Amino acid sequence: MLPVTSSELVAVLDSLDAPIVITKNIEADWSENFRPDSSVEGRYLDGFWATQPRRVEQGHGYVLHHVVQESVVWLGAFGGVVQDGGDRYSYVLDAATCFRLSDFGQSTDKQRELWTILKQPGPVVTYHEPRGIHYAEVSVALTVVKCRPQQANFRLAVLAHHGTRCKITGCTVPELLDAAHLRGRDWQQGHNAPTDGIPLRVDLHRAYDRGLIELDDQSRLIAVGEELRGQYDQFLHA
């Protein structure tokens, strides 16, 4: 369970690239409806809802489950639905990550902004579209896209742990930040803990993965390849 402030969680949500379906657990006896899927590690089932989600598609969408009484948020890639019996459904969260709000109960602008997202009036199933995302523009044939849900949640975990700021440049624009795996860490081998990566601006992430820049053990830029000579001199650590 990762501690996160309201400000950090808002930044993480706004950095996502697809709509989010939001469910709320507002009664203590509903807790059994959110449960791990024993057949797939990191997968959770969020049910038993009377409707299927309308604005997310498998491989292109997210599920956020808000445990209201505990100030806990679960977030995962939308992996489709399973029928629970009759006309009830569970939403699948792939590579789910659990966040606990560390500033719960404080009255700040960012917390009010987060509460506007999480506590929308009306039914217990609602939606949020990150900045710049419009469902009508993305509801195309996405099933051919290879899905790496664990990478999406790795990014969430890294930004929550380190903050929404590039380690080298200090850039705080979520749309320009990636979670870069550190040298020797491989997502395919399960190295997807928050400490397995760092936030990097997208151009520096690409340069790092290609060996064009080198970082020290404190994630400071210490060397730049000849191909990039002069490009990042202002960020070099003396």
Secondary structure as UniProt FT lines:
FT   STRAND          2..4
FT   HELIX           6..14
FT   STRAND          20..25
FT   HELIX           28..33
FT   STRAND          34..36
FT   TURN            38..39
FT   TURN            41..42
FT   STRAND          44..49
FT   TURN            58..59
FT   STRAND          62..67
FT   HELIX           68..70
FT   STRAND          72..85
FT   TURN            86..87
FT   STRAND          88..101
FT   TURN            102..105
FT   HELIX           109..118
FT   STRAND          125..128
FT   TURN            131..132
FT   HELIX           135..138
FT   TURN            143..144
FT   HELIX           149..162
FT   TURN            167..169
FT   HELIX           174..176
FT   STRAND          177..181
FT   TURN            183..184
FT   HELIX           187..189
FT   HELIX           194..196
FT   STRAND          197..201
FT   HELIX           202..209
FT   TURN            210..211
FT   STRAND          213..215
FT   TURN            217..218
FT   STRAND          221..224
FT   HELIX           226..228
FT   TURN            229..231
FT   HELIX           233..235
//
